[in-house]
Amino acid sequence: MKKSMMTPELDLSIVLPIYNEAGNLETFIPELSGVLRDLGRTYEIIAVDDGSTDPSVATLRRLKVQEPHLRIIRFRRNFGQTAAFTAGFDLARGRYVITMDADGQNDPADIPRLLKVMEEGEYDIVSGWRQERKEPFLSRRLPSMIANRIIARSTGVALHDYGCSLKIYHWEVAKNVNLYGELHRFIPALASEMGVRVVEVPVNDRPRRYGKSKYNLGKTVRVILDLLTITFLLNYMARPMQFFGLAGLLSGGIGFALGLYLTLLKLLTGANIGTRPLLLLAILLMILGVQFVMMGLLGELLTRTYFEVQDKTIYMIRAEE
């Protein structure tokens, strides 16, 4: 059964990826529960434990006594934040799916305001924007600013703060986006192929009380690699021949031009071209051109299989009236 064929049973689903956050959960879950109860809507809190090695699970079990709407999902090992988001999306039953960090840096008090913007503007995604971040400028904020600009320019979805976990997704978006790698940061960009409406709203950024950030240089490298993947998927997933074919024609064309030049040089002047590096370059470029074109054809076949086997359409309908 396709995810999009299901129907929401609740108003809100809050997805919390958790990895070694026992100290923060003690205060954050009660604070979050208070805000959700005041909204007067049906809700669930999906806490996805990503293989924590501290007492996070025990803390969640204790908190579940006071918060019956809390659902605890335990991974067998640490799979990463993207996997935690994916599990939360798969299990969510709410019309609106809200993602947050469990370290307390996202303020639950922002939820009603974001939800109001979501409903009044009929948006598909409302993304938080931490305008006054409580983090070191050189080591965290400056790299984040540069990365956000690169992502916005590469994907065409202009957000100031892709890294903010506080976001609200419409049910259909959460159930139809496929994540892997570190792609949870790029959900608005991934969902843009559905024709979603995205808005950014300033939110409060609070300092972490306990523990330390899980972000490091290694994740930065993975994010950059995933950005290349996203750029290709958004621009060429349904038409790979236009990427590989263009590269093939360019490479083959230059190789052919060089070969033609050397051939004319041989015929008109009798020059020895057999030992020229330029001849090897011409042959190499023409071979590469053929290979690129063949990769494009294989890509087209894979794309056809992808859409047909999964019965996946190349369009998304917003509503029928």
C-alpha positions in Angstrom: 0.0 0.0 0.0 1.3 3.4 -0.9 1.9 5.8 2.0 -0.3 8.5 0.2 -3.3 6.1 0.2 -3.6 6.2 4.0 -5.6 8.8 5.9 -4.6 10.7 9.0 -6.1 9.7 12.3 -4.9 12.5 14.5 -4.3 16.3 14.1 -0.6 16.4 15.0 2.4 14.0 15.0 5.6 15.2 16.6 8.7 13.3 15.6 11.7 13.5 17.9 15.0 11.8 16.8 16.9 11.0 20.0 20.5 10.0 20.6 21.9 10.3 24.1 19.6 13.1 25.3 18.5 11.7 28.7 19.4 14.9 30.6 17.4 17.1 28.2 14.3 14.8 27.9 13.4 15.3 31.6 12.4 18.9 31.0 11.7 19.0 27.3 9.0 16.3 27.0 6.8 17.8 29.8 7.3 21.3 28.2 6.3 20.0 24.8 3.3 18.1 26.2 2.0 21.2 27.9 2.1 23.2 24.7 0.3 20.4 22.8 -2.4 20.0 25.4 -3.1 23.8 25.3 -3.7 23.5 21.6 -6.7 21.3 22.2 -6.0 19.0 19.3 -5.4 15.3 19.1 -1.7 14.5 19.0 1.1 12.0 19.4 4.7 12.3 20.3 6.9 9.8 18.4 10.3 9.5 20.2 12.7 7.6 18.0 15.7 6.4 20.0 18.6 6.0 17.6 20.6 3.5 19.6 21.3 5.7 22.6 24.0 4.4 25.0 22.8 6.6 27.9 19.6 6.3 30.0 17.4 8.0 27.3 15.1 5.0 26.9 14.6 4.6 30.6 13.9 8.3 30.9 11.3 8.0 28.1 9.6 5.1 29.8 9.3 7.0 33.0 7.9 10.1 31.2 5.4 7.9 29.3 3.6 7.4 32.6 2.7 11.1 32.7 2.3 11.4 28.9 0.2 8.6 27.5 0.5 10.1 24.0 4.2 9.4 23.9 5.3 6.5 21.6 8.8 5.1 22.0 10.4 3.6 19.0 13.8 1.9 19.6 16.4 1.2 16.9 18.6 -1.8 17.2 21.6 0.4 16.7 22.6 3.9 15.7 21.3 4.4 12.1 21.5 8.2 12.0 19.1 11.2 12.1 17.7 10.6 8.6 16.7 7.1 9.5 15.0 8.4 12.7 13.0 11.0 10.7 12.0 8.3 8.1 10.7 6.0 10.9 8.8 8.9 12.4 7.2 9.8 9.0 6.3 6.2 8.4 4.6 5.8 11.7 3.0 9.2 12.0 -0.8 9.3 12.1 -1.3 13.1 12.2 -2.5 15.5 9.5 0.5 17.6 10.3 3.9 16.1 11.0 6.2 18.3 13.2 9.9 17.5 13.5 12.0 18.9 16.3 15.3 18.2 18.1 15.1 16.6 21.5 17.9 18.6 23.0 15.7 21.5 23.9 17.2 24.0 21.5 13.9 24.1 19.5 11.2 26.0 21.5 7.9 24.1 21.7 6.2 27.5 22.2 6.8 28.3 18.5 4.6 25.4 17.4 1.2 27.2 17.7 2.5 30.1 15.6 4.0 27.9 12.9 0.8 25.9 12.8 -1.3 29.0 12.4 0.9 30.1 9.4 0.6 26.6 8.0 -3.2 26.6 8.0 -3.9 30.2 7.1 -1.5 30.2 4.2 -2.4 26.6 3.1 1.3 25.8 3.0 2.8 22.3 2.6 5.9 23.0 4.6 6.6 25.6 7.3 10.3 25.8 8.1 11.9 27.4 11.2 14.5 30.1 10.8 16.9 30.6 13.7 17.8 34.2 13.2 19.6 34.6 16.5 21.5 31.3 17.0 23.2 30.5 20.3 26.3 28.9 18.7 29.9 30.0 18.0 30.1 32.1 14.8 33.3 30.8 13.2 32.8 27.1 13.9 29.0 26.7 13.4 27.1 29.7 12.2 29.5 30.8 9.4 29.8 27.4 7.8 26.0 27.0 8.2 25.4 30.3 6.4 27.7 29.3 3.5 26.1 25.9 3.2 22.5 27.3 3.3 23.4 29.7 0.4 24.9 26.9 -1.6 21.9 24.6 -1.0 19.4 27.4 -1.9 21.2 28.2 -5.1 21.7 24.5 -6.1 18.2 23.4 -5.3 16.1 26.5 -6.1 14.4 26.4 -2.7 15.5 29.6 -1.0 15.7 29.0 2.8 18.0 30.8 5.2 18.2 27.8 7.6 18.0 24.3 6.2 19.6 23.0 9.4 16.7 23.9 11.7 14.9 20.7 12.7 11.7 22.6 13.7 9.5 22.2 10.7 5.9 21.3 10.0 5.0 19.0 7.0 1.6 18.3 5.6 0.7 14.7 5.8 1.1 14.1 2.0 4.6 15.5 2.0 5.8 13.4 5.0 4.3 10.3 3.5 5.7 10.7 0.0 9.3 11.8 0.5 12.1 9.2 0.4 15.1 9.8 2.6 18.6 8.2 2.9 22.1 9.4 3.7 21.9 12.8 5.4 18.9 13.9 3.3 16.7 15.0 6.2 18.3 18.4 5.8 17.0 18.6 2.3 13.4 17.6 2.7 12.0 21.0 1.4 14.2 20.7 -1.6 13.3 17.0 -2.2 9.6 17.8 -1.8 9.9 20.7 -4.3 9.5 18.2 -7.1 5.9 17.7 -5.8 5.2 21.4 -6.3 4.9 22.1 -2.6 4.5 25.6 -1.1 7.2 26.4 1.4 7.4 29.3 3.9 10.1 30.2 6.4 9.2 31.6 9.9 11.6 33.0 12.5 11.8 30.8 15.6 13.5 31.0 19.0 16.9 29.2 19.3 17.8 28.2 22.9 21.1 27.0 24.3 21.6 23.3 24.9 21.4 22.5 28.6 23.0 19.1 28.7 25.3 17.0 26.5 27.0 18.2 23.4 26.1 18.7 19.7 26.3 15.6 17.5 27.4 17.7 14.5 31.0 17.4 13.4 33.2 17.9 10.3 32.5 14.4 9.1 28.8 15.3 8.8 29.7 18.4 6.9 31.5 16.3 4.2 28.5 13.9 4.0 26.1 16.9 3.6 28.2 18.3 0.7 28.1 14.9 -1.0 24.4 14.6 -0.5 24.0 18.1 -1.9 25.5 16.9 -5.2 23.0 14.0 -5.1 20.1 16.3 -4.5 21.1 18.6 -7.3 21.2 15.8 -9.7 18.0 14.2 -8.6 16.1 17.5 -8.8 17.3 18.5 -12.2 17.9 15.2 -14.1 16.2 12.3 -12.3 13.4 12.0 -14.9 15.7 12.9 -17.8 19.3 11.5 -17.2 20.0 11.6 -21.0 20.0 15.4 -20.9 22.9 15.3 -18.3 25.0 12.4 -19.6 24.0 13.0 -23.2 25.1 16.6 -23.1 28.4 15.6 -21.5 28.8 12.9 -24.2 28.1 15.2 -27.1 30.5 17.8 -25.7 33.3 15.3 -25.1 32.8 13.5 -28.4 32.5 16.7 -30.3 35.8 18.0 -29.0 37.4 14.7 -29.7 36.0 14.6 -33.2 37.2 18.2 -33.9 40.7 17.3 -32.7 40.7 14.2 -34.8 39.5 16.1 -37.8 42.2 18.7 -37.3 44.9 16.0 -37.1 43.6 14.2 -40.1 43.7 17.4 -42.2 47.1 18.2 -40.9 48.3 14.8 -42.0 46.7 15.0 -45.5 47.7 18.6 -46.2 51.2 18.7 -44.8 52.2 15.1 -44.4 53.1 15.7 -40.7 53.6 12.7 -38.4 50.6 12.7 -36.0 51.1 9.1 -34.7 53.3 10.2 -31.8 51.3 13.3 -30.9 49.6 13.4 -27.4 46.8 15.3 -29.1 45.9 12.2 -31.0 45.5 10.2 -27.8 43.4 12.9 -26.3 41.1 13.0 -29.3 40.6 9.2 -29.1 40.0 9.3 -25.4 37.5 12.1 -25.7 35.5 10.3 -28.4 35.5 7.1 -26.3 34.3 9.0 -23.3 31.6 10.6 -25.4 30.3 7.2 -26.5 30.4 6.0 -22.8 28.5 9.1 -21.6 25.8 8.6 -24.2 25.4 4.9 -23.2 25.2 5.9 -19.6 22.4 8.3 -20.5 20.5 5.6 -22.3 20.9 3.2 -19.4 19.8 6.0 -17.1 16.6 6.5 -19.2 15.9 2.7 -19.0 16.3 2.8 -15.2 14.1 5.8 -14.9 11.4 4.1 -17.0 11.7 1.1 -14.7 11.6 3.2 -11.6 8.3 4.9 -12.6 6.6 1.9 -14.1 7.4 -0.8 -11.6 6.4 1.4 -8.6 3.4 2.7 -10.5 4.8 6.2 -9.7 3.4 9.2 -11.5 5.4 12.1 -12.8 3.0 14.5 -11.3 1.3 15.3 -7.9 -2.3 16.5 -7.6 -2.9 19.2 -5.0 -6.7 18.8 -4.9 -9.7 18.0 -7.1 -12.6 20.5 -6.9 
